[in-house]
Amino acid sequence: MFEISDFYDYCKANHVDVIPYAGCPQPGATVRDQGFYAVFLDFTKIRSTRLLRGICCHELGHIATGALHKVDSPYELVERSEYRAARWVTENYLTEDAFRTAFREGCAELWQLAEYFDLPEGVIADALTYWKERKGVDFTEQTPPCAGGVCFTYWP
C-alpha cells in the first residue's frame, strides 16, 4: 500500500527535488532537466491528504518510468506518458493481490476501496480497469457476503 513516506524516501534516495509551487497549472507536475528530476506540488490545489497521496504516487510513477512529455506535446504522447505512470502505480502499489485482500476485508464499492487504499476514487477506478480489462483478472470470486440478500459491487 502506498504511503507518502514511499514518495519522499524515493525522492531522497534518487536526488529528486520536491518543490512547493503555488501557481503550478496542475496540483502536481514532474520535470526533468539533463537527467535531474523535480516534482512541483501546488498545495493551494491539494485539498486533502488523500488527494496528496494520489498526486505523489502518480508523480512517482512518472519519475520511476521516465514517462514525461513536453507541455506542447501531441495528445497521444501526453496520454501515453500518463498511462505509463498510472500503470507503474498500479503494478507497484495497487496490485491484484492488494485488491483481493481489500475485497476479502469487505470492500465492495469504489468509495470503500478508495478509503481502504486512501487514494482518490479515480486512481482506484483506473487500477481496477487495468487489472480487469488489460490483464483479464476476474475479481468476482472475491465478492463479499451480501447483507439482506442485496449486494452492490463496483465490478459488473
C-alpha positions as CSV (number, residue, x, y, z in Angstrom):
1,M,0.0,0.0,0.0
2,F,1.3,3.4,-0.9
3,E,2.5,5.8,1.8
4,I,3.6,9.4,1.5
5,S,6.9,8.3,3.0
6,D,7.4,6.0,0.0
7,F,7.4,9.1,-2.2
8,Y,9.7,11.1,-0.1
9,D,12.1,8.2,0.5
10,Y,12.3,7.5,-3.2
11,C,12.9,11.2,-3.9
12,K,15.6,11.5,-1.3
13,A,17.4,8.3,-2.4
14,N,17.3,9.4,-6.1
15,H,18.1,13.1,-5.6
16,V,14.7,14.2,-6.8
17,D,13.8,17.7,-5.6
18,V,10.3,18.2,-4.2
19,I,9.3,21.9,-4.6
20,P,6.1,23.6,-3.3
21,Y,5.0,25.9,-6.1
22,A,1.8,27.9,-5.8
23,G,0.6,28.7,-9.3
24,C,1.5,25.5,-10.9
25,P,-1.0,24.7,-13.7
26,Q,-1.7,21.3,-12.1
27,P,-1.7,20.2,-8.5
28,G,1.5,18.2,-9.2
29,A,4.0,18.1,-12.0
30,T,7.3,16.4,-12.7
31,V,10.0,17.9,-14.7
32,R,13.4,16.6,-15.9
33,D,16.4,18.7,-16.9
34,Q,19.5,16.9,-18.1
35,G,18.7,13.8,-16.1
36,F,17.7,15.6,-12.9
37,Y,14.1,15.4,-11.7
38,A,12.0,17.7,-9.7
39,V,8.4,17.4,-8.5
40,F,6.3,20.6,-8.1
41,L,3.4,20.5,-5.8
42,D,0.8,23.2,-5.6
43,F,-0.6,22.9,-2.1
44,T,-3.2,25.6,-2.8
45,K,-4.9,23.0,-5.1
46,I,-4.5,19.9,-2.9
47,R,-7.4,19.9,-0.5
48,S,-6.9,16.6,1.3
49,T,-4.3,14.1,2.3
50,R,-6.0,11.5,0.1
51,L,-5.5,13.8,-2.9
52,L,-1.9,14.5,-1.9
53,R,-1.3,10.7,-1.7
54,G,-2.8,10.3,-5.2
55,I,-0.7,13.0,-6.7
56,C,2.5,11.8,-5.1
57,C,2.1,8.2,-6.2
58,H,1.3,9.4,-9.7
59,E,4.3,11.7,-9.9
60,L,6.4,8.8,-8.6
61,G,5.2,6.8,-11.5
62,H,6.4,9.5,-13.9
63,I,9.8,9.5,-12.2
64,A,10.2,5.7,-12.0
65,T,9.3,5.2,-15.6
66,G,10.8,8.4,-17.1
67,A,7.4,8.9,-18.8
68,L,7.4,12.6,-19.3
69,H,6.4,14.9,-22.2
70,K,6.7,18.5,-23.3
71,V,3.9,20.8,-22.4
72,D,3.1,21.2,-26.1
73,S,3.3,17.5,-27.0
74,P,0.6,15.9,-29.1
75,Y,-2.4,14.5,-27.1
76,E,-1.4,10.9,-27.9
77,L,2.1,11.3,-26.4
78,V,0.7,13.0,-23.3
79,E,-1.8,10.2,-22.8
80,R,0.9,7.5,-23.3
81,S,3.0,9.2,-20.6
82,E,0.1,9.4,-18.2
83,Y,-0.9,5.8,-18.9
84,R,2.7,4.6,-18.2
85,A,2.9,6.5,-14.9
86,A,-0.6,5.2,-13.8
87,R,0.3,1.6,-14.8
88,W,3.5,1.8,-12.8
89,V,1.5,2.9,-9.7
90,T,-1.0,0.0,-10.3
91,E,1.7,-2.6,-10.7
92,N,3.6,-1.5,-7.7
93,Y,1.0,-0.3,-5.2
94,L,-2.5,-1.4,-6.3
95,T,-1.6,-4.9,-7.2
96,E,-4.0,-7.7,-7.9
97,D,-3.2,-9.2,-4.5
98,A,-3.9,-5.9,-2.8
99,F,-7.3,-5.7,-4.4
100,R,-8.1,-9.3,-3.5
101,T,-7.2,-8.5,0.2
102,A,-9.4,-5.4,0.1
103,F,-12.3,-7.5,-1.3
104,R,-11.8,-10.2,1.4
105,E,-11.9,-7.5,4.0
106,G,-15.4,-6.4,2.8
107,C,-14.7,-3.6,0.4
108,A,-17.2,-3.8,-2.4
109,E,-17.9,-0.3,-3.6
110,L,-15.4,2.1,-5.3
111,W,-15.6,4.6,-2.4
112,Q,-14.8,1.7,0.1
113,L,-11.7,0.8,-2.0
114,A,-10.7,4.5,-2.0
115,E,-11.0,4.6,1.7
116,Y,-9.1,1.3,2.1
117,F,-6.2,2.4,0.0
118,D,-6.6,6.1,1.0
119,L,-6.3,7.2,-2.6
120,P,-8.7,9.1,-4.9
121,E,-11.5,7.1,-6.5
122,G,-10.2,7.9,-10.0
123,V,-6.9,6.2,-9.2
124,I,-8.7,3.2,-7.9
125,A,-11.0,3.0,-10.9
126,D,-8.1,3.2,-13.3
127,A,-6.3,0.4,-11.4
128,L,-9.4,-1.8,-11.5
129,T,-9.8,-1.2,-15.2
130,Y,-6.2,-2.1,-15.8
131,W,-6.4,-5.4,-13.9
132,K,-9.8,-6.3,-15.4
133,E,-9.5,-5.1,-19.0
134,R,-5.8,-5.2,-19.7
135,K,-4.8,-8.3,-17.7
136,G,-8.1,-10.2,-17.7
137,V,-8.3,-10.6,-13.9
138,D,-11.6,-11.8,-12.6
139,F,-12.4,-10.4,-9.1
140,T,-15.9,-11.7,-9.0
141,E,-15.0,-14.7,-6.9
142,Q,-14.0,-12.2,-4.2
143,T,-17.5,-10.9,-3.8
144,P,-18.1,-10.3,-0.1
145,P,-21.2,-11.7,1.6
146,C,-24.3,-9.7,0.9
147,A,-26.3,-8.2,3.7
148,G,-30.0,-9.0,3.4
149,G,-29.6,-10.6,0.0
150,V,-28.6,-7.2,-1.6
151,C,-25.0,-6.7,-2.6
152,F,-23.7,-3.7,-4.5
153,T,-20.3,-4.1,-6.1
154,Y,-18.2,-1.9,-8.3
155,W,-17.5,-4.6,-10.9
156,P,-20.2,-5.5,-13.4
